[in-house]
Amino acid sequence: MSPLLLLNLDDKLTLKKKHPCGGLVWSVVRIGADIGITCDTCGHKVLLERSKLETRIKKIERAQKTTV
């Protein structure tokens, strides 16, 4: 069993295949057993199993942590 991929809300994911709208970059909007992502180009929302998403990720850009 492989270790869990650590994702945070608002991380930007570049996937291996393009979305039909032409977008490659997605934002993480939900974390759990399933990961919710939103296309940054058209706003389409998708819920994927963590294991399936892990195989589709090409690059992760971590969200900037803000302090108040």
TORKOL-4160 file (C-alpha; in steps of 0.2 Angstrom, whole numbers, padded with zeros to 4 digits, m for minus):
68
<pt num="1" X="0000" Y="0000" Z="0000"/>
<pt num="2" X="0007" Y="0017" Z="m0005"/>
<pt num="3" X="0007" Y="0032" Z="0006"/>
<pt num="4" X="m0007" Y="0044" Z="0004"/>
<pt num="5" X="m0004" Y="0059" Z="m0007"/>
<pt num="6" X="m0004" Y="0075" Z="0004"/>
<pt num="7" X="m0015" Y="0088" Z="m0004"/>
<pt num="8" X="m0022" Y="0104" Z="0003"/>
<pt num="9" X="m0037" Y="0115" Z="m0002"/>
<pt num="10" X="m0033" Y="0127" Z="m0016"/>
<pt num="11" X="m0017" Y="0117" Z="m0022"/>
<pt num="12" X="m0016" Y="0118" Z="m0041"/>
<pt num="13" X="m0014" Y="0101" Z="m0050"/>
<pt num="14" X="m0008" Y="0099" Z="m0068"/>
<pt num="15" X="m0015" Y="0083" Z="m0075"/>
<pt num="16" X="m0008" Y="0072" Z="m0089"/>
<pt num="17" X="m0023" Y="0074" Z="m0101"/>
<pt num="18" X="m0032" Y="0090" Z="m0106"/>
<pt num="19" X="m0050" Y="0093" Z="m0101"/>
<pt num="20" X="m0061" Y="0095" Z="m0116"/>
<pt num="21" X="m0061" Y="0114" Z="m0114"/>
<pt num="22" X="m0042" Y="0114" Z="m0116"/>
<pt num="23" X="m0038" Y="0116" Z="m0098"/>
<pt num="24" X="m0024" Y="0107" Z="m0089"/>
<pt num="25" X="m0024" Y="0115" Z="m0072"/>
<pt num="26" X="m0036" Y="0111" Z="m0058"/>
<pt num="27" X="m0039" Y="0117" Z="m0041"/>
<pt num="28" X="m0042" Y="0106" Z="m0026"/>
<pt num="29" X="m0059" Y="0110" Z="m0018"/>
<pt num="30" X="m0063" Y="0095" Z="m0007"/>
<pt num="31" X="m0052" Y="0083" Z="0002"/>
<pt num="32" X="m0057" Y="0065" Z="0009"/>
<pt num="33" X="m0057" Y="0048" Z="0002"/>
<pt num="34" X="m0063" Y="0056" Z="m0014"/>
<pt num="35" X="m0055" Y="0072" Z="m0020"/>
<pt num="36" X="m0065" Y="0086" Z="m0027"/>
<pt num="37" X="m0056" Y="0097" Z="m0041"/>
<pt num="38" X="m0062" Y="0111" Z="m0052"/>
<pt num="39" X="m0056" Y="0116" Z="m0069"/>
<pt num="40" X="m0047" Y="0133" Z="m0068"/>
<pt num="41" X="m0052" Y="0136" Z="m0087"/>
<pt num="42" X="m0071" Y="0132" Z="m0087"/>
<pt num="43" X="m0076" Y="0129" Z="m0069"/>
<pt num="44" X="m0082" Y="0111" Z="m0071"/>
<pt num="45" X="m0081" Y="0101" Z="m0055"/>
<pt num="46" X="m0076" Y="0083" Z="m0054"/>
<pt num="47" X="m0075" Y="0071" Z="m0039"/>
<pt num="48" X="m0062" Y="0057" Z="m0041"/>
<pt num="49" X="m0056" Y="0043" Z="m0030"/>
<pt num="50" X="m0039" Y="0047" Z="m0022"/>
<pt num="51" X="m0031" Y="0032" Z="m0030"/>
<pt num="52" X="m0037" Y="0037" Z="m0048"/>
<pt num="53" X="m0032" Y="0055" Z="m0046"/>
<pt num="54" X="m0014" Y="0050" Z="m0040"/>
<pt num="55" X="m0011" Y="0042" Z="m0056"/>
<pt num="56" X="m0017" Y="0056" Z="m0066"/>
<pt num="57" X="m0007" Y="0070" Z="m0058"/>
<pt num="58" X="0008" Y="0077" Z="m0067"/>
<pt num="59" X="0013" Y="0092" Z="m0056"/>
<pt num="60" X="0007" Y="0099" Z="m0040"/>
<pt num="61" X="0009" Y="0118" Z="m0036"/>
<pt num="62" X="0006" Y="0120" Z="m0017"/>
<pt num="63" X="m0006" Y="0134" Z="m0011"/>
<pt num="64" X="0002" Y="0149" Z="m0002"/>
<pt num="65" X="m0002" Y="0149" Z="0016"/>
<pt num="66" X="m0008" Y="0165" Z="0023"/>
<pt num="67" X="m0006" Y="0171" Z="0040"/>
<pt num="68" X="m0018" Y="0184" Z="0048"/>
